[in-house]
Amino acid sequence: MSTDTLPLTQPRLVERLVAGQPTSDGAGVKLTRVLTHTLQQRLDPFLMLDAFGSDKADDYIAGFPDHPHRGFETITYMLEGRMRHRDSAGHEGLLQSGGVQWMTAGRGVIHSELPEQEEGRMEGFQLWLNLPGRNKLCEPWYRDIPSSEIPQWTQDGTVVRVIAGTHRGVAGAVQREHTEPVYLDVHLPPGASFEHALPDTHNAFVYVYRGAVRFDSGCTVPQQRMALLANTPGSDGVRLQAGEAGARLLLIAGRPLGEPIAQYGPFVMNTEAELMQAVRDFQSGRLA
């Protein structure tokens, strides 16, 4: 499916702005939960987005020791830092600055994500992407994508890192047939404009992590805010402009699955019965 038809004639409006919730996870890693449980149906197929960033080792050093997952994919994007991944399916990799770790938990894995640094800044994001019901028990899959292997589109100082989907003919590092995810890291110089075409059926949001942006409607999105984009029939994409200090943002979009979501912590299935089976499998050592 092409998403490169430009220029836009009916860009999306901002439905609302969302401030993340400070929390901690793993062994006490401090983070901000940007996409929370209450937004899962609205932003289907996305289940969660966490943003983390600190210069204080105590905020991240304990990492995420062994924990299970079943029924979805995790995408970890590291802006700065080093994190070691190991899992029960035999995968191991080192996620470094600018790189992406894409893991399909499928029928189940137990994995750990532990910092390989004792000082300095660790900053990045983890996104949870749902799997369709027929694929929830697929074989686990894992890929480390170093920074040098993430395709980029550049023009007049604008840099778009294409993690998933396609932008202006540049295909991303990962493609998914069922959810058709778009995951762009957009770097804009001061005052620069940005456009990306999207089907009006895709759920989409923008998270600004540096600077600020302004949409055509006049809505300004400051740093550390999510702009949830309206699904207006006939809309053809996203258009925004960076503020006077420039901006960096994530544009994330995907085709909704339209299936029931049943979640218990790290297990995401379609029914309560499937969740109970996931817990039993974990408790009996049959998860992975």
HELIX and SHEET records of a PDB file:
HELIX    1   1 HIS A   37  LEU A   39  5                                   3    
HELIX    2   2 ALA A   57  ASP A   59  5                                   3    
HELIX    3   3 GLY A  133  ASN A  135  5                                   3    
HELIX    4   4 SER A  147  GLU A  149  5                                   3    
HELIX    5   5 GLU A  272  GLN A  283  1                                  12    
SHEET    1   A 4 VAL A  14  ALA A  19  0                                        
SHEET    2   A 4 ARG A 225  LEU A 229 -1                                        
SHEET    3   A 4 ASN A 203  PHE A 215 -1                                        
SHEET    4   A 4 THR A 220  VAL A 221 -1                                        
SHEET    1   B 7 VAL A  14  ALA A  19  0                                        
SHEET    2   B 7 ARG A 225  LEU A 229 -1                                        
SHEET    3   B 7 ASN A 203  PHE A 215 -1                                        
SHEET    4   B 7 GLY A 237  GLY A 254 -1                                        
SHEET    5   B 7 VAL A 182  LEU A 188 -1                                        
SHEET    6   B 7 THR A 158  ALA A 164 -1                                        
SHEET    7   B 7 GLN A 152  GLN A 155 -1                                        
SHEET    1   C 5 VAL A  14  ALA A  19  0                                        
SHEET    2   C 5 ARG A 225  LEU A 229 -1                                        
SHEET    3   C 5 ASN A 203  PHE A 215 -1                                        
SHEET    4   C 5 GLY A 237  GLY A 254 -1                                        
SHEET    5   C 5 SER A 193  ALA A 197 -1                                        
SHEET    1   D 7 GLN A  21  ASP A  25  0                                        
SHEET    2   D 7 VAL A  29  LEU A  35 -1                                        
SHEET    3   D 7 PHE A  46  SER A  54 -1                                        
SHEET    4   D 7 MET A 122  ASN A 130 -1                                        
SHEET    5   D 7 PHE A  72  GLU A  80 -1                                        
SHEET    6   D 7 VAL A 100  THR A 104 -1                                        
SHEET    7   D 7 TRP A 141  ILE A 145 -1                                        
SHEET    1   E 4 PHE A  64  HIS A  69  0                                        
SHEET    2   E 4 VAL A 109  PRO A 115 -1                                        
SHEET    3   E 4 ARG A  82  ASP A  87 -1                                        
SHEET    4   E 4 GLU A  92  GLN A  96 -1                                        
SHEET    1   F 2 THR A 166  HIS A 167  0                                        
SHEET    2   F 2 VAL A 170  ALA A 171 -1                                        
SHEET    1   G 2 ALA A 262  TYR A 264  0                                        
SHEET    2   G 2 PHE A 267  MET A 269 -1                                        
END                                                                             
